[in-house]
Amino acid sequence: MNGITGSTALWYASRATGVVSLLMLTAVVLLGVLVNRQGRLPGLPRFVVTGLHRSVSLLSVAFVAVHVGTAIADPYVSIRLAAAVIPFTSAYETFWLGLGAVSLDLIAALIVTSLARAHISRRVWRGVHWLAYAAWPVALAHSVGSSTDMQRGVLLWLAVGCTLAVAGAVTWRAARAAREVPRVKRAAVTLAQAARRPREAGLR
Amino acid sequence: MTYAAARNLARPTPQPAAQPAPGAPGGLPRLLPGRGAAPADLRSHLERHGRPPYRGQSARLIPVLQESGLTGRGGAAFPVHRKLTAVIEAGPRPIVIGNGAEGEPASDKDKALLRIAPHLVLDGLQLAAEAVGARSVGLYLHRGSGRPEQLRAVLAERAAAGIDRRPVEIIDAPARFLAGEESALASRADGGPARPRFKEPRVFERGVAGRPTLVQNVETLAHLALIARYGARWFRSLGTAGEPGTMLCTVHQTDGTRQVVEAALGTPLRDLLALDDRASAAGGSGGSSPWASTAQAVLVGGYHGAWLPAGQAARMTLSNAALRPAGGFVGAGVLVALPADRCGIAETARVTRFLALESAGQCGPCFNGLPRIATALDELAGPRPDPQVRADIQRWAGLVQGRGACHHPDGTVRFVRSALQVFAAEIERHARGRCTAPGAPPFLPLPPGAPATDADWS
């Protein structure tokens, strides 16, 4: 195949949106970890980090939708709509596409519960949100496994980079959580710190 | 703790000659029995007021409450009929909880009312439950205060006499300042920690067990029980047209005594506190001052309230209409006259430290900001503070205001800001290395052993 023709456009669109989706889902996980630990991005207030996490999540849904839609529409391989949603029912690349269906379902659950957050209990929302840590590795495995392009060259390095970033963020989160001050002691800890250095401890 | 029906405090608004309801008690006190009388047992309560006048149907009491103009006596002064209506409209199977968790260390009035007139509170609880059609009824009380045990015995007595239509469950509150906050109450009643949550959805829309929940202060319920019996006109025969009725106040005099007093809204503060309108926050120069026993300032509305110079307070009445323009409010009726031989800044610093440690530790601006404000006030209370400290406090106050899930940061900031204003002369004295009352014993009350930094929230 040379270049993008009418018959290959959908195939390329599916691959390209797949790669962008992986990058965006990685960003969503990184931002999610930051939001959870009340971290900041340099020069941005916390609410911007929260807003960014939400906006990038919704945007990545759009890319995932195009990725799945073009894959189904592409006549080169036959993937039925059901196979994109129900794991391991695809005739083509049963296992690797099955992982894609699993992550799609998990992401759908995350998005739906987050959009309906005001109407469901916080505990349910939190429980479902933990699935993010399952959805991301499954999506990565699907990307690397079903795409021969991603097994070498620049795209392989991209996959490795994403993996290192998420692994780093999760480690950072676990370390921060371990050092967390219990709520009942927070004010007392701040008071002790403020007493040690009353002037320098400026509020921002 | 002592209580009294403040004499000469009734300032009835002009009334038609006819009594609003036959047999209705006139004048003060309404809630508490007369001075020196024993706590009302069931027999004396029934002799005085009779059985609760059930209406036989929900919502029937609401127009009466609307006409009475009764507002919540827990501090927020929200119209009671509107809350009841909102609960009814929010959905089926509502829950009613009487709030007797009085976390404010300077307030005794709910504890006194529950001890002396528990039957009025419980009548009000039953009538409120009937008015919104609630089957589940609770009463929220601080554990360790003796109230849960006392109220259980009272409830058993009422059950035996067949007075209560709904069983009342006692819910215990931890000994925290914020435990009586409405959403903290809902969380505790759900079996969780007594920590406030964000305002939306409101507790009356979705509270305990996700059901519409009516939370009313115990004093509000006692007034409700009397309005149900003697009518709206009787209730309005005391108080002002805009703020009718009476309220219980915890009054702290300059000599260190504290008393629970029932007063009509609109009563001049100088009838409640010994105030001299010539006195000012300038204060004296120690124990030998001619103003030693007079007040230099008055704290209205408790530790989330505001300081007023004594001279200004002496011209005010017990009403939000009078106090709001001056930055104060009646709140839950705490009135403290600070004697001239005390340091207002040192007192404010000590209480602010307590308030900072009572943060629920949930919202950053609160658990980071209040301790820093408290530390800066500590420095301001000492000799020759850094000239920058006052500006720091003002700046931090602006940063925490309006940024908590509950009103704790806002209330604390109001208290601190009013102190910076009212005790400005004292701050200047500290800048010169002097103080009105170096080493004076604390005046504003705090719970023994407070602040209890790791006390339980559940």
Interface residues (C-beta under 8 A of the other chain):
Chain A: Q38 P182 R183 V184 K185 R186 A187 A188 T190 L191 A194 A195 P198 R199 A201 G202 L203
Chain B: R195 R353 A356 L357 E358 S359 A360 G361 Q362 G364 C366 F367 N368 G369 L370 P371 R372 A374 T375 A376 D378 E379 D386 Q388 D392 R395 W396 L399 T453 D454 A455 W457
